[in-house]
Amino acid sequence: MTTKDLAYFLEVCRQGSINAAARELYITTQGLSKILQKLETELGYPILVRTQTGVTLTDDGKILERHARKILQQMEGLNFEIAQRHKSHTGRLRIAASYGLLGLLSPACIVAFRKKYPDIQVDFSEYTDQRAVEAVWYHEVDVALTYLPVDMVNIVVHGHDPSLSEMIVFYANDPEMIALAKEQGAKGINICGVCCTANEVAMRHGIPMVGNFLQQENVVLTGACEAIVVDVQCIFPALGPLSKCFHTKFITTSDIARMPDSEFIHFSPENAGENAKAIVKMAVENFKNRDPQRVFIPDLKVDATVGFSVEAIRKCLDTVTNSHVDELGTMKPLVECITSGVLRGAAAMVGCNNPKVRPDHAHIELMKKLLANDVIVIVSGCSAQAAARAGLMSKEAKNLCGAGLKRVCELVGIPPVLHMGSCVDISRMMVLASEIAKDAGVNISQLPLVGCAPEWMSEKAVSIGNYVVATGIDTFLGVDPYVKGSSEISDWLQNGIRDWVEASYTVELDIEKLGDKMIERIEEKRRLLGI
């Protein structure tokens, strides 16, 4: 079998149909079937079950799929590493573009690129917007060029209740709603997110994030927002009067967070489907009220790799695991990087934004400092959006890292800042910490791991911080907690509770010094472990 055979097999897996895969690969169905039969002959077992509606994988087929992905990723890594060693610009750049967009590229630009990099093969392909984005996710292309959704119904979800945003996303993809949007003159329905809800829909569906807590008004100011749908916490009351300056519908959904100048649609598990559909319909029917003269969407986009669940991290680590020697599905490769000193440790950083300090500055500067010192960073909440805007969740951010972390990013194919969703689901980070501790054979409190909330603001940050400290992870704050009126409570939080949970808070308002203290604590834990 060849790598090309494996790539064709993976396309069949993705499509769930030999006919559909053949169309995407521009080969005949018969030719693709012969390749699949060849794979089955070489393996000695069936890998697919053919049905009237398509194909499904056998258990052996699932094993082949997992290994095929690793083989192709390793081949890409091999080619890249050899090219890097010889400092040569060789390889292949695969670009997918929305239909019609390639015509906007200047021929002179393409000619100049090929003149400067003659040994890089550039492959272009055209797809629909959605298919171009999917091609990046499935590693079929390296870059996707798509249009801004100016001609789409734009619905912004904002808040902290994932059940609401899940249902909005579901009905935004309802054929009935899409047909209605086209009747209104739009090309479809686009969902994007703000604050923690943005992190959740990005985590679960790859839906773009448009901003964090302090940027929620900006989405209305674009003039292209048909509806901003909110639930609870971190909602600016000013969204109501601001929306009335445009055509935007400001929709509240919670009895405990009803606001002036909003349209209230009660949302509960009992009426979730019915009311989510009503919200989407209201936004779609509002598209005709948009004033094109008042639309301004800044042409600024940043690539970010999102959605690192514990399971996804395991799969990434499996790509660098020798399955003939080591067990798959563990955190042991990460543990080995830490014990060997390639990585010094890890930092879990959580939002909020705080209007009392320079927004996002602490998040971004701390992340850069940690990366330069070979500390991998895991983010959630509004800090994730700060990292995304600064380009720290792109794979190119490896160039800001120390030599050890940069090497890890290149081999595993990850950015140095890993996105783990919303701050209200901090449990993902805690599960990750427990898995690392289990595979390292130590307690969580012994790991060279720290937590940080440099711009914390809301009341939920208090409970999140207490959860992290109670789990045994030292947590560093860049804004004073509201306890300085009591010297005893302050001392207890920063010292006394260590006797109970083997961790405590550290408060330092100088961000440079805060970063130094985080690194010092990581190094102290390494010394205690003897690594």
C-alpha positions in Angstrom: 0.0 0.0 0.0 1.1 3.6 -0.7 0.5 6.8 1.1 -1.7 7.8 -1.8 -3.8 4.7 -1.2 -4.2 5.7 2.5 -5.1 9.2 1.6 -7.9 7.9 -0.8 -9.1 5.5 2.0 -9.3 8.5 4.5 -11.4 10.4 2.0 -13.9 7.5 1.8 -14.0 7.5 5.6 -14.7 11.2 5.7 -17.4 11.1 3.0 -19.0 7.8 4.2 -19.5 7.0 0.5 -17.3 5.6 -2.3 -19.2 7.6 -4.9 -18.9 10.9 -3.0 -15.2 10.3 -2.3 -14.5 9.5 -6.0 -16.1 12.8 -7.0 -13.9 14.7 -4.5 -10.8 12.9 -5.7 -11.6 13.2 -9.4 -11.2 9.5 -10.1 -13.7 6.9 -11.2 -15.8 5.0 -8.7 -14.4 1.8 -10.2 -10.8 3.0 -9.8 -11.4 3.9 -6.1 -13.0 0.6 -5.5 -10.0 -1.2 -6.8 -7.7 0.7 -4.5 -9.9 -0.2 -1.5 -10.0 -3.9 -2.6 -6.2 -3.8 -2.8 -6.0 -2.5 0.7 -8.3 -5.3 2.0 -6.2 -7.9 0.1 -3.0 -6.7 1.6 -4.5 -6.6 5.1 -6.3 -9.9 4.7 -9.5 -8.5 6.3 -12.5 -6.4 5.2 -12.2 -2.7 6.1 -15.6 -1.5 4.8 -19.1 -2.6 4.9 -21.0 -1.6 1.8 -24.7 -0.6 2.2 -27.3 1.0 0.0 -26.6 4.4 1.6 -22.8 4.3 1.7 -20.1 2.5 3.6 -19.2 2.1 7.3 -15.9 1.0 8.8 -15.3 -2.5 10.2 -13.3 -2.8 13.4 -10.3 -3.5 11.3 -11.1 -0.5 9.1 -11.2 1.7 12.2 -7.7 0.5 13.2 -6.5 1.3 9.6 -8.1 4.7 9.7 -6.2 5.6 13.0 -2.9 4.4 11.7 -3.4 6.0 8.2 -3.8 9.4 9.8 -0.7 9.0 11.8 1.3 7.7 8.8 0.4 10.7 6.6 1.1 13.2 9.4 4.4 11.5 10.1 5.3 11.7 6.4 4.5 15.4 6.4 6.6 15.8 9.5 9.5 13.9 7.9 9.5 16.1 4.8 9.3 19.2 6.9 12.1 18.2 9.2 14.5 17.3 6.5 13.7 20.5 4.6 14.3 22.5 7.9 17.6 20.7 8.5 18.9 21.8 5.1 17.3 25.2 5.5 15.6 24.7 2.1 12.2 26.0 1.1 10.7 22.9 -0.5 7.5 21.0 -0.3 3.9 21.6 -1.3 1.5 24.4 -0.3 -2.1 23.4 -0.7 -4.6 26.2 -1.0 -8.4 25.9 -1.1 -10.5 28.9 -2.0 -14.2 29.7 -2.2 -15.6 29.6 -5.8 -14.6 32.8 -7.6 -12.1 34.0 -5.1 -9.0 32.8 -6.9 -9.8 35.2 -9.7 -9.1 38.0 -7.2 -5.5 36.9 -6.7 -3.0 39.0 -8.6 -1.1 36.9 -11.2 1.9 39.0 -10.4 1.7 37.9 -6.7 1.7 34.2 -7.8 4.6 34.7 -10.2 6.6 36.6 -7.5 6.0 33.7 -5.0 7.1 31.1 -7.5 10.2 33.1 -8.4 11.1 33.4 -4.7 10.3 29.8 -3.8 10.8 27.8 -7.0 11.0 24.5 -5.1 7.6 24.9 -3.5 4.7 23.3 -5.4 1.5 25.3 -5.1 -1.8 23.4 -5.6 -5.1 25.4 -5.9 -8.6 23.9 -5.5 -12.0 25.5 -5.4 -14.9 24.6 -3.0 -17.9 26.1 -1.3 -17.1 28.2 1.7 -17.9 25.4 4.2 -16.1 22.7 2.2 -12.9 24.9 2.1 -12.9 25.3 5.8 -13.5 21.5 6.3 -10.5 20.8 4.0 -8.3 22.6 6.5 -9.8 20.7 9.4 -9.2 17.4 7.7 -5.6 18.3 6.7 -6.4 18.1 3.0 -5.1 21.6 2.5 -2.9 24.0 4.3 -4.8 27.3 3.8 -8.4 28.1 3.0 -9.5 31.5 1.5 -13.1 32.3 2.0 -15.4 35.3 1.8 -16.5 37.4 4.8 -20.2 36.7 5.6 -21.5 40.1 4.5 -24.3 38.5 2.6 -25.3 36.0 5.3 -27.8 36.3 8.2 -25.5 36.9 11.1 -26.5 35.6 14.5 -24.2 36.2 17.5 -24.5 34.0 20.6 -23.2 35.3 23.9 -23.2 34.2 27.5 -22.5 31.0 29.3 -25.3 28.4 28.7 -24.1 25.9 26.1 -27.6 24.4 25.8 -28.9 27.6 24.2 -26.1 28.0 21.7 -26.3 24.3 20.8 -29.9 24.7 19.8 -29.3 27.9 17.9 -26.5 26.2 15.9 -28.8 23.3 15.2 -31.6 25.4 13.8 -29.3 27.6 11.9 -28.5 24.5 9.8 -32.2 23.6 9.4 -33.0 23.4 5.7 -36.2 25.2 6.3 -34.4 28.1 8.0 -31.7 28.2 5.3 -34.4 28.3 2.6 -36.2 31.2 4.4 -32.8 33.1 4.6 -32.5 32.8 0.8 -36.0 34.0 0.3 -35.0 37.1 2.3 -32.0 37.7 0.0 -29.2 36.2 2.1 -27.0 33.3 1.0 -27.4 31.5 4.3 -27.1 31.7 8.0 -23.8 32.4 9.8 -23.3 31.9 13.6 -20.5 33.4 15.6 -19.8 33.8 19.2 -18.8 36.2 22.0 -17.3 35.4 25.5 -17.6 31.9 26.9 -20.4 30.8 24.5 -17.9 31.7 21.7 -15.4 29.2 23.2 -18.0 26.5 23.4 -19.4 26.7 19.9 -15.8 26.9 18.6 -14.9 23.9 20.7 -17.8 21.8 19.6 -18.5 23.0 16.1 -15.5 25.1 14.9 -17.7 28.2 14.7 -15.6 31.4 14.6 -15.1 33.6 17.7 -15.6 37.3 17.1 -14.5 38.7 20.5 -14.4 38.4 24.2 -16.2 40.2 27.1 -15.1 43.8 26.4 -15.8 43.5 22.6 -19.4 42.5 22.7 -20.6 45.9 21.6 -18.3 45.8 18.6 -20.3 43.1 16.8 -23.4 45.3 16.8 -21.4 48.2 15.5 -20.5 46.3 12.3 -24.1 46.9 11.2 -24.3 43.3 9.9 -25.6 41.6 13.0 -29.2 40.5 12.7 -29.5 39.3 16.2 -27.4 39.0 19.4 -28.8 36.3 21.6 -27.8 36.2 25.3 -28.4 34.1 28.4 -26.6 35.0 31.7 -23.5 36.7 33.0 -21.1 39.1 31.4 -23.9 40.8 29.3 -23.6 44.5 28.9 -27.0 46.2 29.6 -25.9 48.8 27.0 -26.5 46.2 24.2 -30.2 47.2 24.4 -30.0 50.9 23.5 -27.0 50.2 21.2 -29.0 47.7 19.2 -31.8 50.2 18.7 -29.3 52.4 16.8 -29.0 49.6 14.2 -31.4 47.0 12.9 -30.1 44.4 15.4 -32.5 42.4 17.6 -31.2 42.1 21.2 -32.8 38.9 22.5 -32.6 37.9 26.1 -33.6 34.4 27.1 -33.3 34.0 30.9 -35.8 35.1 33.5 -32.9 36.3 35.8 -31.3 38.4 33.1 -34.0 40.3 31.3 -32.9 43.8 30.3 -34.5 47.0 28.9 -34.7 47.4 25.1 -34.5 43.6 24.6 -36.9 41.1 23.1 -37.5 38.4 25.6 -37.9 34.7 24.5 -38.0 32.4 27.5 -35.6 29.4 27.0 -35.8 26.2 28.9 -35.1 22.5 28.3 -38.8 21.9 27.8 -39.2 24.5 24.9 -35.6 24.5 23.7 -36.3 23.4 20.1 -39.4 25.5 19.6 -37.9 28.7 20.9 -34.5 28.3 19.4 -36.2 28.0 16.0 -38.2 31.1 16.8 -35.0 33.0 17.6 -33.4 31.9 14.3 -36.5 32.8 12.3 -36.7 36.3 13.9 -33.0 36.9 12.9 -33.6 35.7 9.4 -36.6 37.8 8.9 -34.7 40.8 10.2 -32.1 40.5 7.4 -34.2 42.7 5.0 -33.9 45.5 7.5 -30.2 45.7 7.3 -28.8 49.0 5.9 -25.9 48.2 3.5 -24.6 51.7 3.9 -24.0 51.2 7.6 -22.2 47.8 7.3 -18.5 47.8 8.1 -16.7 44.5 8.8 -13.0 45.0 9.4 -11.0 42.9 7.1 -9.0 41.3 9.9 -8.8 37.6 10.5 -6.4 35.5 12.5 -6.0 31.7 12.1 -6.4 29.7 15.3 -6.4 26.0 16.1 -9.2 25.4 18.6 -11.0 22.5 20.3 -8.3 20.6 22.3 -10.4 18.3 24.5 -8.5 15.8 26.6 -9.4 13.2 24.0 -8.0 15.4 21.2 -4.8 15.9 23.1 -4.4 12.1 23.5 -4.8 11.6 19.7 -2.2 14.3 19.0 0.2 12.5 21.4 -0.5 9.2 19.7 1.0 10.5 16.5 4.4 10.6 18.2 4.0 7.3 20.1 5.7 4.1 18.9 2.7 1.8 19.0 4.9 -1.3 18.8 6.5 -0.4 22.1 4.3 2.1 24.0 0.6 2.2 24.9 -1.6 4.5 22.9 -4.1 6.9 24.4 -2.0 8.1 27.3 -0.3 11.4 28.4 3.1 9.6 28.7 4.7 11.4 25.8 3.9 14.7 27.4 5.1 13.4 30.8 8.4 12.4 29.2 8.9 15.8 27.7 8.5 17.4 31.1 10.7 14.9 33.0 13.4 15.2 30.4 13.3 19.0 30.6 12.3 19.6 27.0 9.2 21.2 28.5 9.7 23.0 31.8 6.0 22.7 32.7 2.5 23.9 31.9 0.3 26.9 32.8 -3.5 27.0 32.7 -4.7 30.5 32.0 -8.4 31.6 32.3 -10.3 34.7 31.5 -11.8 37.3 32.3 -11.1 40.8 30.8 -11.0 43.5 33.4 -11.8 47.1 32.5 -9.7 48.2 35.4 -6.5 47.2 33.6 -5.3 47.3 30.0 -7.5 44.7 28.3 -5.8 41.5 27.2 -2.3 42.9 27.8 -1.6 40.7 30.8 -2.8 37.6 29.1 -0.8 38.1 25.9 2.5 39.2 27.6 2.3 36.4 30.2 1.8 33.8 27.5 4.7 35.1 25.5 7.0 35.0 28.5 5.9 31.5 29.4 6.3 30.2 25.8 9.8 31.7 25.7 10.6 29.7 28.8 9.4 26.4 27.4 6.1 26.4 29.4 3.2 25.1 27.3 0.0 27.2 27.9 -3.6 25.9 28.1 -6.3 28.6 27.8 -10.1 28.9 28.3 -12.5 31.8 28.5 -11.8 35.3 27.4 -8.0 34.7 27.6 -8.4 32.3 24.7 -9.8 35.0 22.5 -6.9 37.3 23.5 -4.5 34.5 22.5 -6.3 34.0 19.2 -6.2 37.7 18.3 -2.5 37.8 19.1 -1.8 34.8 16.8 -0.7 32.6 19.8 -3.1 29.8 18.9 -1.7 29.4 15.4 1.0 26.9 14.7 3.3 29.7 13.6 3.5 30.9 17.2 6.1 28.2 17.7 8.6 30.8 16.6 8.0 32.6 19.9 8.9 29.5 21.9 12.0 28.3 23.5 13.8 25.5 21.7 12.2 22.7 23.6 8.6 23.8 23.2 9.2 24.7 19.6 10.4 21.2 18.9 7.3 19.7 20.6 5.0 21.9 18.5 6.7 20.9 15.3 6.7 17.1 16.0 3.1 16.9 17.4 1.7 19.5 15.0 0.1 21.8 17.6 0.2 25.4 18.5 2.0 26.3 21.8 -1.2 27.7 23.3 -4.0 25.0 23.5 -7.6 26.1 23.5 -9.8 24.2 25.9 -13.2 26.0 25.7 -15.0 28.2 28.1 -13.9 29.2 31.6 -17.2 27.8 33.0 -16.0 24.4 31.9 -12.7 24.5 33.7 -13.2 20.8 34.4 -11.6 19.9 31.1 -8.3 21.4 32.4 -8.7 19.6 35.7 -9.3 16.2 34.0 -6.2 16.9 31.9 -4.2 17.6 35.0 -5.4 14.4 36.6 -4.5 12.3 33.6 -1.0 13.7 33.5 -0.6 13.1 37.2 -1.8 9.5 36.9 0.6 8.7 34.0 3.4 10.5 35.9 2.7 8.6 39.1 2.5 11.7 41.3 -0.2 13.9 42.9 -1.6 16.8 40.9 -0.1 19.2 43.5 3.4 17.8 42.6 3.2 18.6 38.9 5.2 21.6 37.5 1.8 23.1 36.7 0.4 26.5 37.7 -3.0 28.3 37.1 -3.4 31.9 36.3 -6.2 34.5 36.0 -4.3 37.8 35.3 -7.4 39.9 34.6 -10.1 38.1 36.6 -13.3 40.1 37.1 -16.6 38.3 37.6 -18.0 36.4 40.6 -17.7 33.0 38.8 -13.9 33.6 38.6 -13.9 33.2 42.4 -15.4 29.8 42.3 -13.3 28.7 39.4 -10.1 29.9 41.2 -11.1 28.1 44.3 -11.7 24.9 42.3 -8.2 25.1 40.8 -6.5 25.8 44.1 -8.5 23.1 45.9 -7.4 20.6 43.2 -3.8 21.3 44.3 -2.7 23.8 41.6 -1.1 27.1 42.7 -3.0 30.0 41.1 -1.6 33.4 40.3 -3.8 36.6 40.1 -3.0 39.9 38.4 -5.8 41.8 40.0 -6.4 42.1 43.8 -9.1 39.9 45.2 -11.7 41.8 47.3 -10.4 40.6 50.7 -7.7 43.1 51.5 -9.8 44.5 54.2 -9.0 41.5 56.3 -5.3 40.7 56.8 -6.2 37.3 58.2 -8.2 36.2 55.1 -5.5 37.6 52.8 -2.9 35.6 54.6 -5.1 32.5 54.7 -5.7 32.6 50.9 -2.0 33.2 50.1 -0.4 30.9 52.8 -2.7 29.1 55.2 -4.7 27.0 52.8 -1.5 25.3 51.5 -1.6 23.1 54.6 -5.0 21.9 53.5 -4.8 21.5 49.7 -1.0 21.8 49.0 -1.6 25.0 46.9 -2.5 28.6 47.4 -3.0 32.0 45.7 -0.3 34.4 44.7 -1.2 38.0 44.0 1.1 40.3 42.0 -0.1 43.4 40.1 3.2 43.8 38.1 2.7 41.4 35.2 6.4 40.9 34.6 6.9 39.9 38.2 3.8 37.7 38.1 5.3 35.8 35.2 8.6 35.4 37.1 6.8 34.0 40.1 4.9 31.5 38.0 8.2 30.3 36.4 9.9 30.2 39.8 7.1 28.0 41.2 7.3 25.6 38.2 11.1 25.3 38.7 10.6 24.7 42.4 8.2 21.9 41.7 10.7 20.4 39.3 13.4 20.5 42.0 11.1 18.8 44.5 10.5 16.0 41.9 14.2 15.7 41.2 13.8 16.4 37.5 
